[in-house]
Amino acid sequence: MRLPATQRSRRFVAAFTVGLAMHGCASAPPSSVKGVPSTSSAPGKVWTPAPRSAAPLSPAERAMGAPVTGIPADVASRTQTLSLTDVVDVALGNSPATRLSWAQARAAAAAYGSANGRFYPTITGDVTGGPSKAISANPARLPADRITAVPSITLQYLLFDFGARSGTSRAAREALYAADFSHNAAVQTVLLQTQQAYFSYQAARGVLDASRATVATATQNVAAADRRHEVGLATIADVLQARTALAQAELVAQSADGTLRATRANLALAMGLDANRPFEVATDTSAFPLRELAESVDTLIAHAERDRPDLAATRAQVRQSEAQIAVARSATLPALTMGSTAGRNFANVSTLEGQTYALTLGLSIPIFSGNARQYDVVVARENAAAAAARAEQARLTSAAQVYTSYYALRTAAQRVTTSAALLGTATQSEEVARGRYAEGVGNILDLLLAQNALADARAQAVTARWTWFASLAQLARDAGALTPGGPAGFRFSTDSTRVIPR
């Protein structure tokens, strides 16, 4: 039964009012989620989470991203004597950063395949039908109750679109290149972080060993001062000064031990391992030739502009943005399509059965969109300009990084030479002071000053050694030449005779 117009108007007004009320209620966020407050009650208060909202990931959930991190089987047999190569292998295998960038690159590859699929026709199959009733059917000719089924196959193909498909394909290709270069940059970042953590740990361990040697020497000084005091060759002041020096040496050693544990935690983090995972790296105190770079800073800056993967990624993003301009512009132009449909009608009435065919050509002409399509072109063009500016900023930043790293490496090399000379003179000075004190012609203050200078020289020599290695790794990364085996493509001078001492 059809309602009168007045009642229909009242129902429309009531429905409209209810809709407005519901819209007003939805203007604020929901107050709870499964019985737990959705947010904190005030800006200055913390949110109380649901019991399982912060639960650790299950093994199945963790396996979605990658297997549980650990040490490969071929490295597990030497976990107490890991080399730099072993540390890098473990880090690259466990790093979430490389898994993330790899997954993003694979997704970009799939997106490129999807974009290329637009060059092919689409084929779909449909089946329609069901019971129907013809109200005005002529019973003498066709029954009113009918049952039909119409299976069909439809082909659609875009003949011409003024560059939308090709632009989409180019944009997807450049996005894939950008993702691949970003993955390479992520690998280099992991390499740098791991190598620097390894060098910092080796330096901290060397400083601790030097501190312990100083403690041992200070202990001997206390014993010597006690003996001299017992025979009347030294005063109690000598004994107290020796004991003070021992306490200071022990404090330095304790601080060095704390620093060592912190650098070990950083190394475990770089390797993708828990900080309490048992492992140890092999001690490396061998002499190493202090090679000087034969490359100029200008050559290395050009090397970085050519080979740095993050810069290549920004250039690919510029080309991706340029392709998007063509895609946006094509939306303002006509598109020509072709379609074809073939099917067959099945019915309980023989006169309704038969095959159907259709071939269509379509021309779509954008007439008016409130200038939305034209603004889309402006958006794409400005995004391309922004991408070009980011690429230029990245290029300038890389040049500054190479310049800084280049001279940091030179400074590190100079510090190695200077610290080696300092260690040599400090060792001789300590030996002379210790000999004079043993012979009774020297005093305790001269001996303690010489030993303090020796302790500082030992620490400086160890730190300078590993700082040089870390600086070389930083320069290699900034120039885009860092590999698991070290810098690639760097030329070093062959006439250098300096060595990094033990």
C-alpha positions, 0 to 999 in steps of 0.5 A: 500500500502506498503511503500518502504524501504527507506521511512520506514527508514525515518519515523522510524528515524523521530519518533525516533527523536520526541521521543528523543525530548519528552524525553528531554522535560520531564526531568524537572518537569511541570511548572504549575498545572491547571494554578498555578506554580507547585513549587516556582521559586527559593529555597529561595522563598515560593510557592504561593498555588492555591485558593483551595489547602489548603482548609479545609476538608469537613465534608464528607472528615473528616468523612472518617477518623473518626467522628467529635471529641467531648465529649461522651454523658455520659460525656457531663453532667459533662464537668465542673467536669471531672475526670481523667477517663473522660479525658482519655475516651475522649482522647482515643475516639478522638485521631487520633493516635489510629485511625491511628494505628487501621486502619493500623492494620485492613489493615494488617489483610486484607493483611494476608487474601490476603496472605492466599488466595494463598493457594487456586486455582484461577478460572476465567471465559473468553468469547472470540470470534467475527467475523473472515474471513478465507482468504484461506478457501475452500468454498466447505467445510467451509464458509470464514466469521465466527462468534464464541463465546467461553466461558470457565472456567480456574482453576490454582493451584500452587502445589509446590513453595519451600516455597514462599506461606508459607513464604508470609503467615508467613510474613503477619502474623508477619506484622499483629502482629507488627501492632496490637502491634503498636496499643497497643503502640499507645494507651499507648502513648495517655494514657501517654500524656493525664495523664501527661497533666492532672497532669500538669494542676492540678499542674498549677492550684494548683500553681495559687491557692498558688500564689493567697493566697500569693497575699491575704496575701501581701494585708493584709500586705499592710493594716497592714503597712498602719495602723502602719504607720498612728499611728506612729509605722512604717515608710514609708519604711515598707509601700513601702516594703509591696507594693513592695512585693504585686506587686511581688506576683501579677506578680507571680500570673499573670505568674501562670495564663498564665502557667495554660492557656497553660497547659489547651491548652495542655490538650485539645490537648491531649483530641482531642478537640479544645483549646477553647472548654469549659471544666474543670477538677475537683479539686483534693486536697485530701491526697493520700498515698505515696506508694513505689514500692516493685518492683526492677529496674531489675524486672521492666526492665524484665517486660518491655522486656516481656510486652512492645507492641513496643518491641513486635512489633520489634520482630514481624518485625524480624520474618517478615523479616526472612520469607521474606528470604524464599520468596526471596529464593524460587524465585531461585527455580522451581515451579510446577503448574497445570491448567485446562480449560473447554469451549464450542465453539459456531459458525455459522458453526456447524463443528466449534462448540463443547466442549473443555477440557484441563489439563496442568502441568507446571514446571517453572525453573529460569535459568538466571536473571542477579543474580537479584534473588540471590541479592534479597536473600541477600537484604532479609537477610540483612533486617532481620539483620537490623530488629534484630539490631533495635529490640536489640536497642529498647530493650536497649533503653527500659531498659534505660528508665525504669531505668531512670523512676524508679529513677525519681519516687524515687526522686519524692517521696523524693521531696514529703516528703521534700516539705511537711516538708518544707511547715510545717516549712515555715507555722510555721515560717510565723505565728511566724513572722506575730505574732511578727509584729502584736505585734510590736516586729518584722520588715517588712523584717522578715515577708516578708522573711517568707511569700516568703518562705511560697509561695515557699513552697506552690508551691513546695508542689503542684508541687511535688505532681503532679510530683509524679503522672506523674513519676508513669505514665511514669514508668508504660508506660516504663514498658509496664504496663500503662492502663486507670486505672493506672499501671497494675501488679505493687506491692507497699509496704503496710507499708508506712505511708507517704501521699501526702499532700493537 
